[in-house]
Amino acid sequence: MSFESKHIMNRLYLVAGFFLLFAIAIVVRLLDVQFSEGDKYRELAEKNTVRNFVITANRGNVYDDSGVLLATSVPKYDIRFDAVTVSEKDFNDNLQGLSEGLSKMLGKPVSYYQNLLRKARADKNRYLFIAKNLGYSDYKKIKSLPLFNKGAYRGGIIVEQRTVREHPIGKIAHRTVGDEYANQPGYYAVGIEGAFNELLTGKDGKRLKQKIGHRQWKPVYDTNEVEPQDGYDIVTTLNVNIQDIAHHALLKQLEYYEADHGTVVVMEVATGEIKAISNLGRTTRGTYYEKWNYAIGESHEPGSTFKLMAFMAALEDKVIDTSTVIDTGKGVKTFYNRKIYDSRRGGYGKISAARAMEVSSNIAMASILTENYASNPQRFINYLKKWHLDKKNGVPIKGEGKPVIPEPGDKIWSRNALPSMGYGYNVQLTPLQTLTFYNAVANNGVMVRPRFIKEVRAWNKPVTVYETEVINPKICSDETLRKVQDVLKNIIERGTGRSLYSPEFSMAGKTGTAQTEYWKEDWSENKRYVSSFAGYFPADNPKYSCIVVIHKPSIKKGYYGADVSGPVFKRIAQKIYTETSVIDEVNEIDRTDTKIEKQYENYYAKLQKTYKTVPNVIGMPGMDAVSLLENLGLSVRFNGTGIVANQSLVSGSDFKEGQQIVLTLL
């Protein structure tokens, strides 16, 4: 072999060796990737194709005091079809039956579904839309159809579940019950829903899904990785019957007087339980809806309803008696270079302190405070503090307005502050804070905290029971209490509230009329008022207290509290007397409470029981009965509202899934 040939061979060996080493290096790297870093890359690949999705837990229900649903989470189901995983044989054998079933359920012809499914098969569509927003009974029905009954892989059915919050009684008490924000699903900030959000929310579950296309995911298994835990139920103090009465009484008056907004609250005297709360604001179209929780959140100058506080302080301090004579003059009196007027032209002259309250004399109340507390205003203000009027009620619902009770040294304090406070100016309270004080007078001096919740429940058992909470066990002496109770009753019988008097049932309370936005330049041309009425009934053995506040009624139609807000109070009292037999309730509170508790147990027990035959739902709240029967797979129709009075399927009889049952509600 020549030197040249040897040189060429050596070069060939060198090149071959280089390639061999390169190949070995690649193999070593591949082995390193496979064995040393394989888990890492497999994990990355898995993340891109398989992922755990959150299953939102069913939110707990919100009930009224008798078990009627106020808010509930209803499951809704969207159905899609994966045409790829289904075998050729299963597809062909079940196409006709599936198409017929879908046609019967969803309404389109059998041929439509045959063509739709065949095309999906040909196009290898893994996410064909079938139906959306199905209820539980329809979901179970569609899942049992031919082919779909074989499950996610063999049958190709894709089920996407979500929950929708529904309010069976509509928008009544909407701001108090609360709702999720439209642009932030799952976020609750207002009302009972917001206050008890953590308890209602529960714990989310997880479900493993596999990616089958762009933004398309299919469950890997029929069962969840982690099952969601439903939230607790909340039993409120609200009563749907009283709520309905209050809502419509307020709405009627707002519409007639073309007012800007208004609120009404009904409280049970002995317990502080809020039985009704309505807050209605006017739209640009002149309609009204639950715009904001004015009762809890809107602090304003209360006007003449605050005269009760000034009158009580002076009585308790013994600087006046009900018979003390006050010279109100001819209806105009100057205090520190500022004129104060009474509503009666020509004035009331010399009248007793009790009569001054009955006719709601501004001059008399300003005179009482000026003559007795001008040298020491703090002495008067200390009574207001003793009654907690300078503090929030501390209710769980967010957004409670802060009361304003000025003191010497404050920026808003002046010499005129004291006489102004006598008739409800230069102070601010929310309607609920004012009502809390009136309720204490009705409750023989015991001030209780307003209460919206009776208990928290898990399944059939109470988790937390909320008892009546006393803020002040005795706001004043029995002597003072008796005097102010007599005066509040006389206001209805012969004072500013005499137009509300009825010999059929007794009421006690105070009218209120206050100027609002009087600091604006256009007030003299466009006067605006706040009309109010606060009181309780029956007058001698009170069961309920109530406040009505209406902002900016049309002054062409009227603006005095007795004319605008008083009739709402009277309408509510009349309706409650007629429809709930208040007099009987007063004497049978214990028996009624026991009966309601037994109803709770029955309702909740029925909701948790497993049935093989048609259950007896007569006597149950309608929405509870609907929920129970739909979860059994029955198709429910109902007529009317309220409690189930009749059911079309006999209890104890056998039933088929999808069978219709008709409920009559009264």
Phi, psi and omega in degrees: 000132183289162178300323182293322180293319178299321180297319180295318181296318179300319179294323179295318178298321181296315179296317180297320179296320179299313180295325178296315178297320179297318180295319179298318180298321179295316180298315179301318180295320179296317178296323179295317179296317184293315187266321184275319185244011183300317181301320181298313184285326175297321178297318178297318180295320181294323179298327182280342184243336181229134183212147174276124178257143180284133172255111182294129179294149175295128179289143180298158179276155173244126184244159170275186187289348179248010176095007177282135182291130173256327178208138181210153177263121181251126179289139175234146187232134171253136183244131174229171186228129174262105185278357185271316187286344181284134179290159180300317182295311179299321181296310183292322183291331188249358184302313183296313182296319179295317181296319179295318179295317179293323179297318181293323183280316191255349168099344180273162184298157178300319182298327179299314182286327176300311180294320181298315182288322177297317179296320178298322179294316181293323182276358184055044179283123182257007186211047183288128180286132178246306183200159178221161177058038177281142172284175186298316183294320177291325177298315180295324181293314182290330179289338182267359181292157177308143184076306179299333181287356178272355175100189188294317185270305181291325183264346176074006182283133177243120182248124177245116184256143174211167179244146179238133179275124180238151181238098186303331180265011177080214187269006177294132182061026187300317182290334179276317176294316178095166181199164177280152180291137183299322182265005178221077182304135180088357182255120180242126182234340186245161173064198180295324177301320180284319183295325182244034185302315183297319180292321182286332189291317184079197180239131182289154175254185180224147176223131182279128179231152179249139180285128181241359179176183181297114181059024180239126184229143182233138178302138178283321181234163177287335181258164181275153174293312177230122181287137176290149176251119183297152179286169177287157173269148178244124174260114183272174175272350184297149176237121188298327180292312178292323178299317180296319178299311182296317182301310185286329176295317178292314182301316180301317182288321178298318181294317181295315184271001177052042184284162180287312177196167180198167179214154174218139177228135174242125183239141174281124191302307188290328188254340186080005181291130177278115182269336178203144175208119182236135181227111185236128177243152185273138175267173177294341179271357179089007176265171184233145176209172181286085189277318184202156181273079183298324184299323183262324191260345187258102172279136180206166175289118188285341182072218193291344175294341178281347179300331178301318182294316179295317180297316180295319180299316181293322176294313182295326179279354178061029174273344173220168167233172180298335182268357180301130183271134179234132179271107180267359176066217184258023175099000177221132178215141182262130175237115178050051177068015177236132182274137175243139186242151167259157185287338181273122178295129182092349174078181182251354181067218180271121181222160177285163179297322178295317179293327178300322176291320182297321181265358177060056181280117176295317183298317181298314183290323176295323180293318180301314182289319182293315183291334187250344185227004182301323181279344180210072182300330183298331179300319177289315184297329179298329175295319179297322179290321178301327180272009176064023180285348177267003183237154174293156176291336181077034177286153184289337180291132186290153172092020179295131180292148181270128177289153178236113174236101186287155177228159175305134183103339177289157180299326184271005180276139174208176179297330181281350182299316184297305179298328179294323179297332181302330180237028166088020173249164180067013172227160177220134176219154170278159176305321181292326177292320176297315181297324180302322179289313178299323178297324178296322177296317179294330185267029178055040173091355180270115179268119180247152180284135176303138186230133181251345186238133175269314181195162173253133183237146170238116186056249186253007188237138174294134176263315178223130177249129182262122181263165176298133182246122182272126176274315180217117185290341181202103185282339181198176179289159178299325180296312178297318182299315180298320181294315182289327176296319177296318181296316181296327177288321180291334177300323178283322186282325185213010181250212184295341180260017186295337178291346180266352186297140175220130178289347184280330177208149186262145177223160175219144180171184184225133175280159177211135175222122183228141172289145176226151182057029180290348179278352180278150186297332186269011189295321182297330178271335184224076185292142182227140185226160170244121181256136184213162173210131178230137181182201183203168181201152345299157187294323187269338179215072193297136175253318181232146168249159186204144173229141176232126178230125181235123184263132172054058171291159177294117184291347176292332181261341180137155181214356179289145182304322181295329183272322188267304185269327182305314180299330177294314177303312182296319181297319179295314180299315180300313182296316180295320176301313186287317191264340182239005176051065184304318184300318178294321181298320182302323183271351186228036183300313184298315181295320180295315180299321179295319180297317180297319180299319178295324178298317177306309184302316181296314182297311183293322179298317179296322182294333184265346186283149176265129185246141172251346175233172181296124180282161175271112181251005179296130183096349178275152170301141187306313184292328176293317180297317179300314180299314180299311185291322178294324178293339175277352180098004177280150174266119190253131168239146179217152178237136178090188178223156175111230186262146180290121180256337182203149176228142187285330177265132183291134178297139181093348180276157178288156178215158176252150179298132181091352179295141184273139173231135182250129179251140173253121183252140178230000000 
